[in-house]
Amino acid sequence: MEILSDQHTEKFVEHLFRQQSGKMSSVLIRIFGFQPLELIEDIIQETFLTALKQWGMKGVPDNPEAWLMLVAKNKIINELKRRKKVSRANDEAFTEQQQQHIDELFLDHEIEDSQLKIVVACCIPDLDPKTRIMFILKYVAGFGDKEISRALLMKPETIKKRVYRARKKLSKKEFRLDDITKNDITERLDPVLQVLYLMFNEGYKKTIGDDLLDEDLCFEAIRITKILTGDSVVDTGKVHALLSLMFFHVSRFPSRINNIGGLVDLRSQDRSLWNKELIDAGLLHLMFSRESNELSKYHLLSTILAIHSTAPAFEFTDWENIITCYDRLLTVEDSFPVRLNRVIAISWQSGAEAGLKELFGLKESIPEGYSLYFYAAKAEMFERLKNYQRARSYYEVARDFAIHSKDQEYLNSKISTCDTLNIHSN
């Protein structure tokens, strides 16, 4: 048993709260259902307050995680006894009948099963994707309201209200986690993967705020997605494809942001900083993805990222194969981002002029929120053609659509570069 100062004890308990509270809430929802939100939060809070008080006096136990789970289990049993108004004569019978079941629910594989079922439960049509992410972050990942508000760039009060409404909708369905079958998981796999992908993207590229990345959010999406790979009933090929995509993305985190927090584009990234272990994990899951019964968008996106991740330098990128992947992706999901990325790949394979011709056909179909990327791509192609004045003008247009301060800073740096190159070329 280790004795820590009050300050260190408090920090240690806060750290464990983030790690363990999601596990506790998953078990609690499995036992009590979605309705008693306040009860679930009270039991978790009381467990950690007990830890803070006792560890401050007696020191941290050798296995603090097990200690916390034991305290939570005891509080659950006490609440069940209170609810059922069990008499003293029946206490022993209650312990024998109920405690073994509760103990089993705290086993690692049962906790993961509870967490997976919460994710599946959230993927009903009544809940929009953003609300699903909020609920999962709170009751599976153990994020607090303030953490969720920072991750999703929303007010804590908004988070509370939307999570509360989600809980009411889920409780009205009158099902418990144990009612969720393997068939439910299979039927809702696509929306489950979609919400996990959206959750990852929320961390990978924040739209506003001071930071471009939220690594905790990305790795939590990976952790939850991994749980799906242990279910033999679902199409784990698609799950592995999504995991592969996520690993390729996070492998580039060290080179994606410069030392002043600014964005670094793929061409300029220092590939020696890319995490080889995470790239290997991406390649491994890409290999496992071949078990799939269908070709999903995740298969094709992860294949594209694999080509980028294994190229020794930007100049050696296999653009022809990437274009082929985008062509096939359009048959799976025809969207503006896919079409734009395909055009960018064409510009590297066949030249910037060819890219600009392809861009002309996209101008009339730019959806809201994508003008930044369209005009930045157009500016970059003119820059490669050494038409720095036109490049500068389109970078300015792109900057006008940028919301994130880091995007604005990046585009300002591109404008300055065009000014310098224009002077030198005259």
N, C-alpha and C positions, 0 to 999 in steps of 0.2 A: 504494500500500500504506500502510495507516494503522497507526501504532504506538499501542497502548493500554496502560494500566497492567495489571498482573497481575489486579487486582480487576475492572477493566472488561472485560478479555479473558474472564475466567471467566464474567461475567454475559452477555456477548455470545454465548459458546458455549452457555450454558444456554438463551438465547433461541432460537438456531438449532436446538438439539436438539429443542425443542418443535415447531418449524416443519418440520424436515426428517426427523426420525427415523421418522415415520409413512410418509413416502414411501419411505425406504430399506427399512424392514421389509416393505412391500408388494412391492417388487421382489425382495427376498431370499426371501420366501415363494413368489413365482412361480417362482424359480429352483430352490430347494431343497425346496419343499413345506412341510407343516405339522409334520413330525416334528422336525427339528433346531432346537428352540426356543433352546437354549443357544448354538448356533453363530450364529444370527441376532442374538441380543442381544450376543454377543461382538464380531461384526463392527461393529455400530453403535457399541458402547462404544469399541472400539479406534479407530474413525474419529474420534470426537469427542475422545478423549484425544490423538490425534496432532495434531489442530487446536489443542487447548489448549497443547500443548508447543511446536509450531512457531510458532504465532501470537504466543505470549508472547515468543519470541526474535526473530522476523523481522517481526512485524506482521501485521495482517489483510489478506488479499489483496483485490484490487479486486472480485472476484466470489466471495465466500466460499461461497455455495450451490453453485456449479459446482465449486469446489475440493473441498468435502466429497464431492460425488457422484463426482468423479474418484478420490479416495482410496478410497471405498467400492467402486467398480468394480474397482480394482486388487486390493483384498483379496479380492473375490469370485473374480477370475481366479486368484489365487494358491491359493485354497481349492479351486477346480475342478481346477487342475493337480495339487495334492497328492492329491486324491481319485482322480483318474484315473491318477496316477503316470506322468504324461507324461514321456518322456525328453527330454533336451536336443535330440536330433535332431528331435523332433516339436513343439518349442516354437513354432516359426514357424508350422507348420500349425495348431496350436491357436489361436494369436492371430488368424490370418486367418479361421478358421471360427467361433470363438466370440466374439471381441471385438465384432464388428459386431452380433451378436445382443444382447449385453449392453448395448452403447451404445444400441441401439434401445429397450431396456426402460427406460432412464432418460430417454427423451423424455417431455415433460409429458403427452401424451395416453395414452401407454402406462402411466405411473404411475397416472393416473386410472383406467385400465382395470383395473389390478391392484387398486387400492383398492376399486373397485366389485365385483370378483369375490370379494374377501375378505368383503365384506358379504353377498353372495349365498351364499357358502359357509357362513357362520355361520347362515343361516336354514334349518337342517335341524331336523326334529322332535326330534332328540336333545338340542338345546340350548334351555334356557329363555330367555325374553326378556332377563332380567337378565344372564345369562352372555353372551349375544350382544352386549349393550351393552359389557360389560367387554372382550371380545375386540376389538371394533371400536375402542374408545377406545385400547387399547394398540397395536394393530398397524396401524391406519389413521390415527388422530388423533395418535398419538405421545405419549399421556399416560403418565406414570410410574405405578407402583403407588400411591404416596402421593397423587397427583393424582386417580386413579380412586377411591381410598378416600374422599377428601374429597368428590368429586362424588356418589358413591353412598352415602356415609355408612356405609361398611363398613370392617372392619379390613384393613390391607394384606396380612396373611397370608391372609385369606379370599380376597382378590382373586387372589393368586398361585396358591392351590390350585384355584380355580374356572377360572382361565385355563389352568392346566396340564391339568386334566381335559378342558377344551374342546379343547385342542390334540390330546390323545390320541384323542378321539372323531373329530376331523376327519382325523387321520392314518390312522385305521383304515378310513376310507372309501376310502383308496387312490386319491384323485384329486388332480390338481394344478390350479392355477388355470387353466391353459390348457385343461383338460378342460371347464371351465364354458362352456356354449354360450349363444347368444342365447335359445334356448328355455328354458334353466334360469332365466335372468334373468326372462323373461316369467312362467314358472310360479310363481316365488317372489316376484313383485313385491309382493303383498299383505303377506306377513310382513316383507319388506324395509322397506316403508313403515311398517309397524307398529313395528318396532324403532327406526327413525329418529324416529318420532313420540314413542315412549316416551323415547328419549334426549333429545329436546328438552324433554319435560315434566319430566325429572329436573332439568334446569337451570332451568326456568321456575318451578317451585314445589317447593322442597325441603321435605321433611316435618319434619325436625328439624335442629338445629344453630343457628349464630349468624346465618347469612345466609339471606335468602329466595330469592336468585337466584344462579345460576352462569352468567354471560353467556358465558364461554368454551365451556361445554358446549352452550348454545343455538346459538351461531354455528358450532360444529363440526358440529352436526346439519344446519344449513343448508348448509354447504360440501359435505358428503357427499351430501345430497339433490340439490344442483345437478348433481353428476356424472351422475345418472340422466337429467337432461334432455337430455344429449347423445347418448343411445341412441335411435336412430330405431325400434328394434324394439319397445320397451316402450310401454305406454299412458302416454305422457308427460302426458296430461291430468290423471290422478290425481296424478302427481308435482308438476305445477305447482299443483294445488289444495293439496297439503300445503305446498309452499313459500310459497304465498300466506298460508295460515294462520299459518305461522311468522313471516313478515315483519310481519303485522298485530300479532302478540303483541309482538315485540321493539320495534316502533315506540313502544310505551307504557312501555318500561323507565324512561325518565327521570322519569315521573310516578307510577310504581307504588309507589315506595319514598320515604318522606319523609326529611327531613334527619337523622333519628335512627335510620334503618334500619327504620322501621315500615311496615306495609302500608297502602296508600291504596286505598279501594274505587273502582270505576269512576265512581260518581256524583260523588265528591269530587276526582277527578284534574284537574290543570291541563292542559287540552287544548292550550294553547299550547306545552307542552313535548313533545308528541308529535312524533316524527320524520317530517316530511312526505315525505322521500325514501324511507323504508322503507314508508310507507303507499302511495306511488305504486308501489313495487316489488310490494307485495301486490296492488294492483289490476291491475297488468300480468300477473302470474302467474295471477290469477283469470280474466282474459280468455283467456290461453293454455289454461287448464284446460278450456275448452269443446271442446278437441280430443278429450276422453275418449270412450271407447266406452260408458261407464256413469256413472251418478250415484253417486259414492262419498260416504262420510261427510265426507271432506275438502272436497269441493265445498260441502256444506251448512254445515259449520262455518266455512269461510273466507268464505262469503257473509254469515253472521251477523256475523262480525268486521268485514267490509267495511261493513255497515250502521252498526255502532258507530263505526268509524274515520272515517266520512265525515259523521256527525251533528255539526252545529256546536256543540251542547250536549246534555247528557243529556236535557233536557226535550224535545228535538226528535227523539229516537230513534224510528225506525219500528218500533214493537213489533208491529204487525199482521203485517208481513212476517217478522219474527223468529219469531213464533209459527208462521207457515206453514212456515218452514224447519225448525223443531223437529218439526212434525207429519210432514213428509216424512222427517226424520232417523229418526223412530221406525220407519218402514217399512224403513229400511236397517239401523239398529242400535238395537234396543229395549233401553235400559239405564237404570239409576236416575239417573245424572248427567244424561242427556238429559231424562228426565221432570221432574227437579227444576228444571233450567234453564228448561224450558217453563213450569212453574208460576210461576217468578219473573217470566218475561216476561208471563204473564197478569196477575199482580198489578200490573204497571206499565201494562198496557193497560186493564184493567177494574177496577182498584182492589184494595187490600190484602185486603178482605173476600172477594173472589172468589178471591184467591190462597190464603187460609187454607182455604177450602172444598176447593180442589184438593189442598192439602197433606194434608188428612185422609185422602185415599185412598192416600197414599204411606207413611204411618206404619208399616204392617205389613210393608213390603218394603224397609226400609233395610238395605243390605248393610254388612258390616264396613268401617269406615273412613270412612263417609259421614254418620254421626250428627252430626258437627261442622257440616257444611254444611246439613243438614236443620234443625237447631235454630237455627242462626244466621239462616237465611232466615225461619223462623217468628218469631223475635224481631224481626227488622227490619220485618216486616209489622205486628206489634203496635205497634212504635214509630211507624210511619206513621199508625196509627189513634189515636195519642196515649194508648194504654193502656200507660203506662211501667212499671207494676209487673209486668205479665205479660211485657212485653218484657225487663225486667231478669232475670226468673226464667229465661227461655229462653236469654238470653245466658250466664247462669251454667251452664246445662246444656251449652251448646255449649262453653264454656271447659273443662268437665270432660273433654270428649272431645279437646281440642286437645293435640297433642304438641309442635309447634313453639313455641318461646318467643315468637316474633313474633306468632303467632296468638293466643296467650294475652294478650300485651300489647294487641293490637287489641281483643279482646273485653273486656278490663278497661276500656279507654277507652270502649267502648260502654256498659258498666254504669255508669260514672261519669256519662256523658251522660244516661242514663235517670234517675239519681238527681237530677241538677240540673234536668232538665225536669219531673220529678215534683213537686219542691218549688215550682217556679214556676207549675205548673198548679193548685196547691191554694190 
